[in-house]
Amino acid sequence: ATRLPFADETFDAVAALYMLYHFDSPTVPMREALRVLKPGGLFVCCAPSRHNWPELVPFLPPQPIDPFDSENGPAQIEAVFGNVRTEPWDMRVYRLPDEDAVWTHLVARQVPDEDARTAARQVKTPLWVRAKGAVMWASRE
């Protein structure tokens, strides 16, 4: 993503789906996407929100802010492309039917086993868990 093996102005569109938060400097792969886009080409990316899983936040360990998320991503895209359109989402994605499902979900998010078990006992089930984030678009002018 930081050094694409393609000539300048090769593609009509570039997608960066759930990946820019893996880079210390997300603008590096964005500049590379800009390079390989044809004039008028579309860049699209998506990222979760730092406010994801609000129903379970009290039980999740504190997380550092990602270098790219739906809150700080638009400004970074704007800095590279000069334009950005953002469409946030907030939707129910998981129905956790019982205590075991809540425990599994929390353990998968790095909550220690016993802490997850204690939390799972406190949560009223069934529980719908929401995901938040955004799709962001820009174009090469």
N, C-alpha and C positions, 0 to 999 in steps of 0.2 A: 504493500500500500504506500510505502514511502518512496519507492523507486519502481514505477510500473514499466514493464518492458514493451511499451507502445510509443509510437511516434506522437508528436504534438498534434492536437486537433483530430483525433482518430474517431471518437465516439459521440453519438447523439445524446447519450445519457450515461451517468455513473451513479451507482447505488452504494451506499455505505450503511448497511443495516446492522444495528447493534454491534458496532465495532470501534467507533472512534474513542470511546471511553477507555479502551485498552492502551492508548498512546499517551505518553507523558505530554506530548505536544500535538494535539489533534489537528492543528493547522497544517502540519507537514503533509499528512495524507490528503487533506483538503486542497492544498496547493497543487499536489500531484494530480488530483482529480480535475482541477481547473485546467492544468496543462494538457491533459488528454481529451478534454471536451472540445467539440467543434463550437464555433461561435453560435450562440443561441441554444447550446446544449443544456440539458437539465441535470442538475445534481440533486439527489434525494438521499436523505439519511433519516434514521430514527434512533431514539434513545429513551431509556426509562427516565422517570423523574426521581429526584432525590427524596420525594415524598411517597414512594411506592409502598404498597402493602400497609396502608394506614391502620387497618384493623389489628395488625400485629406489631406495630412499632414499639409499644411498651415492652415487648418481650424480645426484641431483636437487639443485638449488640450495636453500639454506636459505629457508624461507618464514616470514613473520610469522604469528603465531597469528591466525586469523580472529576477527572479533567474535562469531561464532556458529558453533559446530561441535558434534559429538556429545558432546564432553567438557564444554564450558561451557554448552551450550544448556539442559539440564534445569534448572539453577539459575535461568536467566533466565526460563524458562517458569513455574517455580514462583513467582517474584517477581510475575508478572503475574496468573496464574490461581489460584495457591494450591494447585495440584495438578499432578502430571505423572506420566506413565507412559512409560518408555523401553524400547524394544526394539532393542538393538544388532544390527548385522550384520557379518559378516566372511565374504566369499565370493570365490571365484575368478571373475573377470569377463572377463579377456582371456587368450587363449593367443597368445603371440608366438612364431611358428613358427621365426623365423630372425633373423639379425643385422640385416637391413634393417627388420624389424618392430620390433625393440627400438629401433633408431635413430629410426624414425618416432615411436614412443611417447614417447621422451625429448624429441625436438625439439618435439613438441606440448605438452610440459610446460615449455617455455622453457629447455631445456638447449641451449647453443650447439652448432652443427653439429659442430665437431671434437671437442668433449667428448663429445657423444652417440655419435659414431663410435667413439671410444676405449672408451667404456663398453660399447657394443654388442659389441665384440670380446671383452670380459671376461666377458660373461654367457653361461652355458650355456643353449642353446636346445634344444628348445622350453621356453619359460618361461610359467608361469601367473602372472598378476599379480592380486593380491587388492585388493578395495576394502573399506573399513571405513567404518562410519557408524552412524546410528541413525534410527529413526522415533520420534517423540515425540508423545504425546497429552495433551491437557488438556481439561477441560470447564468451561463457565461455570456456576458454582454458582448 
